[in-house]
């Protein structure tokens, strides 16, 4: 192949960044020395200044070193999104180690597997989690341990090299086990340097942190800002899952730059924003962006693409408003020090405008997969177009094509890997867990879009003939093996899977979930009041389910923010009261929704006549209720 042919098919940034800049721990230390009293991180009413953050991280780093933590040594970090989580990550980096972020809500077996696979000698966590893990293989470090407070606040003299590991993040594995992606300080530094320059980050910026700890965007939400002297504000768990509440929070906290996963970002685009909002940049990524922003949006929308194996972001582009050509928003262009190749099955560049598989080269490439040399060799292949010794390409498994303006259009997965709410999910990992259930004969998993365009994991099952398995029992079973974001929203029971003429499963012929083919929840006690009876009637129609019990959770039955808005409207029509989205998050069961509705009804009866009040009260109780007065 001639050099001129393949060179015309490389899609790279013309702007290169200096890769000799300092690593993250040193940069944060400089900010702490310059502005020790400036706000570094907040979580609700808790505030951590740069000076205190640096001192706590230095003490932790010295303590970690006493357990052998140093270059390329993995350290488990299993804490909720909190100030301690930030201290734990920075302290690990300062010790020269690589932190392994884990969500405490994940099953204990999954966390234990990651710790063993990463060969982590230390786990930064709480004593309660240590008891749940019940493993003596790791030293458990609690950040409030007195041994840490005795350490010096001076930084360690450790010199961190760019080819050493910064973090190891585990993604869903096709073999049924998670796989650890090893990211170096050089890759992280390239991400940080590009981000700071591209978005003009300064100490005056106020930024958000809302991504889950298993999503590599959570790393992106920290280090570009803490290395600059900006402040990072952690969003609470309820707010970060609601477009309505998140918008209120962003405005109230004066956030200037925010990353929001694609499905939630698309809901934010449809809301009315105050013209004087401080938000200037909304970053999104993790899934296919379906909509262009309206012209009235008072901030810039930036779409980003990047596998975990390429240090979060490989391409990025600002999305113009209200484009109407029927094309989905592109994923932008390669960021600096990154090269994108679109190749066919023989690794030959495809012509512009033709679909090809994306391959990535450059500074952001991971070292490989932890303890998986076979998978590393399969996915990180020798660079066929580079004269540099050891040059590599990462095979993404994603399809894309070059647009006339030089941007890249994302076309989907080559295989059947899924992305749900920013999390990359291998269906085989869910299948492995499902097939262990004694009632399951065979299963397969895929992503389906509901009427609102939101993706959900759907499991298709062939069960043993005598099985009376329910939705609730099966989800509870899977929670022992899988994190919450991987649990199927629906379980479709089939007598047999449809097949193609070649004998393969015909995925296109799989039916959409409906009340007649899905497993239903367990039925708790029947309704005791007329309010409960009406609420159940509304929910069964809204969710397409035949039976719902008083203890069933709206969100675990498949409810989401768009359906929640419809539920609120129907409750308003049925009862004349206005529930809020926050009240649904706080009271998600049929029983608690009914109780909240009755509380609001009772608050209104003082304004009614005696007869109206009596009938309003009687409508909440089936025994002896008077006739409805609609």
Secondary structure, DSSP 8 states (H G I E B T S, - for coil): --HHHHHTTEEE-S----TTS--HHHHHHHHHHH-TTSEEEEETTEEEEHHHHHHHHHHHHHHHHTTT--TT-EEEEE--SSHHHHHHHHHHHHTT-EEEEE-TTS-HHHHHHHHHHHT-SEEE--HHHHHHHT-SSSEEE-TT-HHHHTS--S-------TTSEEEEEEE--TTSS-EEEEEEHHHHHHHHHHHHHHTT--TT-EEEE-S-TTSTHHHHHHHHHHTTT-EEEE--TTGGG-HHHHHHHHHHTT-SEEEEEHHHHHHHHTS---TT-S--EEEEESS-------TT-SSEEEEEE--GGGSS-SEEEEE-S---SS------EE-TTEEEEEE-TTS-B--TTS-EEEEEEETT---EETT-HHHHHHHEEE-TT--STT-EEEEEEEEEEE-TTS-EEEEEESSS-EEETTEEE-HHHHHHHHTTSTTEEEEEEEEEE-TTS-EEEEEEEEE-TT----HHHHHHHHTTTS-GGGS-SEEEE-SS--B-TTSSB-GGGS----TTTB------S---SHHHHHHHHHHHHHHT-S---TT-BTTTTT--HHHHHHHHHHHHHHHS----HHHHHHS-BHHHHHHHHHHHHHHHGGGS-HHHHHHHHHTT-STT------
